[in-house]
Amino acid sequence: MAETQQQTDERFMRIALQEARIAMSDDEIPIGAIVVTKGGTVIARAHNLTERLHDVTAHAEMQAITAAAEALGGKYLNDCTLYVTVEPCVMCAGALGWSQIDRVVYGAVDDKRGFSLFAPKALHPKTQVVSGVLEDECAELMRTFFRKRR
């Protein structure tokens, strides 16, 4: 039996969660992202590197966009999906908009910094957005991280 879109999204979000756990183990905010082609090939895996690189722009999504563009040999990600454990911020949504990515799938809502609150039109008009994929697991990772820091 063929996999449903929801099952596919959950399978790839689990890979993004693996990246988020790597970030957490490196004392980075645990956000992970991957970019997948329409054919189902993972072409980029990334997690937050803001602490390691001392760079506020080194979000998981930004790292994934750069790696995917390099893998494809071009700046547009038209036939790709970004899976990210937490809703992208305005900066990342803007970069995703410029990349013309086909789909953005995220887990947990970011009700403090998420793009949907501040810049809901930042993505390309044709980009499909899916939210809430493995939301509880993605949110729990963030809660655990910030509990330990307080």
C-alpha positions as CSV (number, residue, x, y, z in Angstrom):
1,M,0.0,0.0,0.0
2,A,1.3,3.5,-0.9
3,E,2.3,5.9,1.8
4,T,-0.1,8.8,2.4
5,Q,1.2,12.4,2.3
6,Q,0.8,12.6,6.1
7,Q,2.9,9.4,6.6
8,T,5.6,10.8,4.2
9,D,5.6,14.1,6.1
10,E,5.9,12.3,9.5
11,R,8.8,10.1,8.2
12,F,10.8,13.1,7.0
13,M,10.0,15.1,10.1
14,R,11.5,12.3,12.1
15,I,14.8,13.0,10.2
16,A,14.5,16.7,11.0
17,L,14.0,15.7,14.7
18,Q,17.2,13.7,14.6
19,E,19.0,17.0,13.5
20,A,17.3,18.9,16.3
21,R,18.6,16.3,18.8
22,I,22.1,16.9,17.4
23,A,21.7,20.6,18.0
24,M,20.5,20.0,21.5
25,S,23.5,17.8,22.3
26,D,25.7,20.6,21.1
27,D,23.9,23.1,23.4
28,E,22.2,24.8,20.4
29,I,18.5,25.5,20.3
30,P,17.1,22.2,19.2
31,I,15.7,23.0,15.7
32,G,16.4,20.7,12.8
33,A,15.7,21.0,9.1
34,I,16.0,18.9,6.0
35,V,15.3,19.5,2.3
36,V,13.7,16.8,0.2
37,T,13.2,16.6,-3.5
38,K,9.9,15.7,-5.1
39,G,11.4,12.3,-5.8
40,G,11.9,11.8,-2.0
41,T,15.7,12.3,-1.8
42,V,17.1,14.1,1.2
43,I,19.5,16.7,-0.3
44,A,20.2,18.7,2.9
45,R,20.3,18.1,6.6
46,A,20.9,20.9,9.1
47,H,20.4,22.2,12.6
48,N,20.9,25.4,14.4
49,L,24.6,26.5,14.5
50,T,24.1,30.0,16.0
51,E,26.2,29.3,19.1
52,R,29.0,27.4,17.4
53,L,29.4,30.0,14.5
54,H,28.6,33.0,16.7
55,D,26.1,34.0,13.9
56,V,22.5,34.9,14.6
57,T,21.6,34.0,11.0
58,A,22.8,30.4,11.3
59,H,19.4,29.0,11.8
60,A,18.6,25.4,10.7
61,E,16.5,26.6,7.8
62,M,19.2,28.9,6.5
63,Q,21.8,26.1,6.7
64,A,19.5,23.7,4.9
65,I,18.6,26.2,2.1
66,T,22.3,26.8,1.5
67,A,23.2,23.1,1.4
68,A,20.2,22.3,-0.8
69,A,21.1,25.0,-3.3
70,E,24.6,23.7,-3.4
71,A,23.4,20.2,-4.0
72,L,21.1,21.3,-6.8
73,G,23.6,23.7,-8.3
74,G,21.1,26.6,-8.3
75,K,19.4,29.0,-5.9
76,Y,15.8,27.9,-6.5
77,L,14.2,25.0,-4.6
78,N,11.0,24.9,-6.7
79,D,10.5,21.1,-6.5
80,C,11.6,20.7,-2.9
81,T,10.1,20.5,0.6
82,L,11.6,21.9,3.7
83,Y,10.9,20.0,6.9
84,V,11.6,21.9,10.0
85,T,10.8,21.1,13.6
86,V,9.7,24.6,14.6
87,E,7.9,27.3,12.6
88,P,10.4,29.4,10.7
89,C,11.1,33.0,11.8
90,V,10.6,36.0,9.6
91,M,14.2,35.9,8.4
92,C,14.0,32.2,7.4
93,A,10.6,32.7,5.8
94,G,12.0,35.5,3.7
95,A,14.9,33.3,2.5
96,L,12.5,30.5,1.8
97,G,10.3,32.9,-0.2
98,W,13.3,33.9,-2.3
99,S,14.2,30.2,-2.9
100,Q,10.7,29.6,-4.3
101,I,10.5,26.4,-2.3
102,D,7.5,24.3,-3.1
103,R,6.4,23.2,0.4
104,V,7.3,24.1,4.0
105,V,6.3,21.5,6.6
106,Y,6.9,22.4,10.2
107,G,6.1,20.8,13.6
108,A,5.7,23.2,16.5
109,V,4.2,26.7,16.2
110,D,6.5,29.5,17.4
111,D,4.0,31.9,18.9
112,K,6.7,34.4,19.8
113,R,8.8,34.6,16.7
114,G,7.0,32.6,14.0
115,F,6.6,34.1,10.5
116,S,2.8,33.5,10.4
117,L,2.3,36.0,13.2
118,F,4.6,38.7,11.9
119,A,5.0,38.2,8.1
120,P,2.4,35.7,6.9
121,K,3.1,36.7,3.2
122,A,6.9,36.2,3.4
123,L,6.8,32.9,1.6
124,H,6.4,32.6,-2.2
125,P,2.7,32.8,-3.1
126,K,2.8,29.2,-4.5
127,T,4.5,27.7,-1.4
128,Q,2.3,25.2,0.3
129,V,2.5,25.3,4.2
130,V,1.7,22.4,6.4
131,S,1.9,22.8,10.2
132,G,1.6,20.6,13.2
133,V,3.5,17.5,11.9
134,L,4.7,15.6,15.0
135,E,3.9,18.8,16.8
136,D,4.0,17.4,20.3
137,E,7.4,15.8,19.9
138,C,8.8,18.9,18.3
139,A,7.4,21.2,21.0
140,E,8.6,18.8,23.8
141,L,12.1,19.0,22.6
142,M,12.1,22.8,22.8
143,R,10.4,22.7,26.3
144,T,13.0,20.3,27.6
145,F,15.9,22.4,26.2
146,F,14.6,25.6,27.8
147,R,13.8,24.0,31.1
148,K,17.4,22.8,31.4
149,R,18.7,26.4,30.7
150,R,16.6,28.1,33.3
